[in-house]
Amino acid sequence: MLGRITREAEKLTINGSGIQGIQSLSASYNSVAQPTTALGIGGLVDYYPQGPQQATLDVNTILTQLLPAPEDGFSDWTSRDIMQNFTGTFPFSGVVDYGEKQFYFTEGYLETYSVNCGIGEIPETSTSSVIYGNFGTGAKFDSWAQTSATSPSLNITSYGAMEINLDTFSTNRVNSFNVNIATPRVPLYAIGQDQPTGVIAGTPIEVNVNFELDVDDYEIKSMRLNPDETVFKNTVITLKKNNSHDILLRYDFENMLLTSESFNGGVDSNAKMNFNLRSFILREK
């Protein structure tokens, strides 16, 4: 009899923490083996790898999961959002359970991290990572993977529990926003090694923040003054727990350049403004 594996039998564990609120998960690899032949031979000689073997991990989650505060014993984390901690230099390992089976991966490095929120939506995070280590089944798990994963608490925020502050004005009339952080990686390979001898965290980190808002007192900037007078010195997004003043997450960026503005009006909608801000963060050596 054919069976199926439903969502309650699927889970992801990263560095000992169970990832909750997952909406979609994709883990995959493509073989780098290519056929090889030679003069005087009618068929194939064999298949040989033609490059480094890597895997990818893409995870989309509702922004509901938060680690305990640093004073509660999680002082090693810089952010209470688990995946945001890996925008730095540290790799991660993990296990995917599906039914009674599982596979694991090691040496995962986050390449993109994004947060999206709009009116009527629960904020979501999306991450894309590259796996430079092992990927699959049949190998020995790390010691942390042999124990029960901890599950951080769920704290749901909503679009009505957010605050946006951009230099001279603060508004709750933002219809949607997107934060995207790109963290480049440079793997280092050597002859005799099928895995990288190291992975360099590229610099700078590129940060893009996009807003859509109902136009009230917002004034579009002069195109000819870019970039001299189109730098937002302080961009702060605060996410609070729903129906509470407790701050769950805070995104704070400095000196973001206005890279685009778009005004949109129509007979069936309010006048809206879309604008994008960009900045670069240099890694500490």
C-alpha positions in Angstrom: 0.0 0.0 0.0 1.3 3.4 -1.0 1.7 6.0 1.8 2.6 9.6 2.1 4.5 11.9 4.4 2.5 14.9 5.6 3.7 18.1 7.2 3.4 17.0 10.8 6.1 14.4 10.1 8.6 16.8 8.6 11.0 19.0 10.6 14.3 20.8 10.4 16.9 21.1 13.1 19.8 23.5 12.9 22.6 23.5 15.4 20.4 21.8 17.9 17.4 24.1 17.6 14.2 23.0 16.0 13.1 25.5 13.3 9.4 26.2 13.7 6.8 28.0 11.5 8.3 26.5 8.3 6.1 27.1 5.2 8.4 25.5 2.7 11.8 23.8 2.6 13.9 22.7 -0.3 17.2 20.8 0.0 19.0 19.6 -3.1 22.2 18.9 -5.0 23.1 18.4 -8.7 25.8 15.9 -9.7 28.9 17.5 -11.2 30.0 14.3 -12.9 30.4 14.5 -16.6 31.0 11.8 -19.2 34.6 11.4 -20.5 35.6 9.8 -23.8 38.7 9.7 -26.0 39.9 9.1 -29.6 39.7 5.5 -30.6 37.0 4.6 -28.1 33.5 4.2 -29.3 31.8 4.5 -25.9 32.3 6.4 -22.6 35.5 5.9 -20.7 33.8 6.8 -17.4 32.2 9.6 -15.4 34.4 12.1 -13.5 33.6 15.1 -11.4 34.1 18.3 -13.2 34.0 20.7 -10.3 33.3 21.0 -6.6 30.2 19.3 -5.3 27.8 21.5 -3.4 24.2 21.4 -2.1 21.6 24.1 -1.4 19.1 24.7 1.3 16.2 27.1 0.9 13.8 27.7 3.9 10.8 29.9 4.1 9.2 30.4 7.6 6.7 32.5 9.3 8.5 35.0 11.6 7.2 33.4 14.8 10.3 31.8 16.3 12.5 33.7 18.7 15.3 32.5 20.9 15.2 33.5 24.5 16.8 36.8 25.4 20.6 36.8 26.1 20.1 37.1 29.8 18.2 33.7 29.6 21.3 31.9 28.5 21.6 32.5 24.7 24.4 35.0 24.9 26.2 33.4 22.0 23.6 34.7 19.6 23.7 38.2 18.3 20.0 38.1 17.1 17.0 36.4 18.5 16.1 35.2 15.0 18.1 32.0 14.6 18.9 32.3 10.9 19.9 35.9 11.1 22.8 34.9 13.2 24.4 33.1 10.3 24.7 36.2 8.1 28.1 36.4 9.8 31.1 34.1 9.5 29.9 31.0 11.3 28.6 27.9 9.5 25.8 25.6 10.6 24.8 22.0 10.4 21.4 20.4 10.4 19.1 17.4 10.1 15.9 17.1 8.1 13.4 14.5 9.4 10.7 13.2 7.1 8.6 10.4 8.5 10.9 7.8 10.0 13.8 8.8 7.8 16.2 11.7 7.9 19.2 13.2 6.2 21.8 15.6 7.4 24.2 18.3 6.2 27.3 20.1 7.5 29.2 23.3 6.7 26.2 25.3 5.6 26.7 29.0 4.9 23.9 31.5 4.6 24.0 33.6 1.4 20.7 35.5 1.5 18.4 36.5 4.3 15.2 38.4 3.7 12.1 39.5 5.7 8.8 40.3 4.1 5.7 41.9 5.6 2.5 43.4 4.2 -0.9 44.5 5.5 -3.0 41.4 6.3 0.1 39.1 6.3 2.2 37.5 9.0 5.9 38.5 8.5 7.9 35.8 6.8 11.6 35.1 6.5 13.3 33.5 3.5 16.9 32.1 3.5 19.1 30.6 0.9 22.3 28.7 1.9 25.1 26.7 0.3 26.2 23.4 1.8 29.9 22.8 1.3 30.3 19.8 3.6 28.4 16.5 3.7 24.8 16.1 2.5 22.8 12.9 2.7 22.4 9.8 4.8 24.5 7.0 6.1 27.2 9.1 7.8 27.8 9.7 11.5 25.9 12.5 13.0 27.4 15.2 15.1 26.8 14.7 18.8 24.3 17.5 19.0 22.2 15.8 16.3 21.8 12.7 18.4 20.0 14.5 21.1 16.5 16.1 21.2 16.3 19.5 19.6 15.3 22.5 21.6 12.3 24.4 20.4 12.4 28.2 20.9 9.2 29.9 21.8 6.6 31.2 19.3 5.9 34.9 19.4 3.7 36.1 16.6 3.9 39.7 15.4 1.6 41.4 12.9 1.6 44.4 10.6 -0.2 46.5 13.2 2.6 45.8 15.7 5.4 47.4 13.7 7.1 50.8 13.7 9.1 52.3 10.9 11.4 55.3 11.5 13.3 57.0 8.7 15.3 60.0 9.9 12.8 62.8 10.0 9.5 60.9 10.0 7.9 57.9 11.7 4.9 56.3 10.2 2.6 53.3 10.8 1.1 53.8 7.3 3.6 51.5 5.5 1.7 49.0 3.5 4.6 46.6 3.0 8.4 46.3 3.5 11.2 43.9 2.5 14.6 43.6 4.0 17.2 41.7 2.0 20.7 40.9 3.2 23.2 39.4 0.8 26.2 37.7 2.3 28.8 36.6 -0.3 30.9 33.5 0.3 34.2 32.4 -1.3 35.1 28.7 -0.9 38.8 27.8 -1.0 39.8 24.5 -2.6 43.1 22.6 -2.8 44.3 19.6 -4.8 43.7 16.4 -2.8 40.6 17.8 -1.0 37.0 17.3 -2.2 35.7 19.8 0.3 36.8 23.4 0.8 39.8 24.0 3.1 38.0 27.1 4.2 35.2 29.5 3.3 35.9 33.2 3.3 33.1 35.5 4.3 33.0 38.0 1.5 32.7 41.7 2.1 30.9 44.0 2.0 27.4 42.7 3.0 24.8 44.3 0.8 21.5 45.4 2.5 18.5 46.5 0.5 15.3 47.7 2.2 12.1 48.4 0.1 9.0 50.2 1.3 5.5 50.8 0.0 3.5 53.5 1.8 0.3 55.5 1.4 1.4 59.0 0.5 0.6 61.6 3.2 3.4 64.2 3.8 6.2 62.2 2.1 8.0 64.3 -0.5 9.7 62.7 -3.4 13.4 63.6 -3.6 15.0 65.5 -6.5 16.6 63.1 -9.0 19.5 65.6 -9.6 20.5 65.7 -5.9 21.2 61.9 -5.8 23.3 60.9 -4.0 24.3 64.1 -2.2 21.0 64.7 -0.4 19.4 61.2 -0.6 21.1 59.4 2.3 18.9 58.2 5.1 21.2 58.3 8.2 18.9 56.1 10.3 16.5 53.4 9.2 14.9 51.5 12.0 12.2 48.7 11.7 10.8 47.5 15.1 8.7 44.4 15.3 6.7 44.0 18.5 4.8 41.0 19.9 1.1 41.1 18.8 -1.1 43.1 21.2 2.0 43.9 23.3 4.7 46.5 23.7 7.4 43.8 23.9 10.0 44.3 21.2 10.8 41.0 19.4 13.2 42.1 16.7 14.8 45.4 15.6 16.5 46.1 12.3 18.7 49.2 12.5 20.7 50.4 9.5 22.8 53.5 9.0 23.6 55.7 6.0 21.3 54.0 3.5 21.3 55.5 0.0 18.0 56.1 -1.8 18.4 54.1 -5.0 14.9 54.4 -6.5 11.5 56.1 -6.0 8.2 55.3 -7.7 4.9 57.2 -7.4 1.7 55.3 -8.3 -1.9 56.6 -8.4 -5.2 55.2 -9.6 -8.9 55.8 -9.5 -9.5 52.8 -7.2 -6.6 53.2 -4.8 -4.8 55.7 -2.6 -1.6 57.4 -3.9 1.3 55.1 -3.1 5.0 55.5 -3.0 7.6 52.8 -3.5 11.3 53.5 -2.6 14.4 51.4 -2.1 17.3 52.0 0.2 20.7 50.4 0.0 23.8 50.2 2.2 26.9 48.1 2.6 28.3 46.7 5.8 32.1 46.0 6.0 33.0 42.8 7.9 35.5 43.1 10.7 38.7 41.3 9.9 
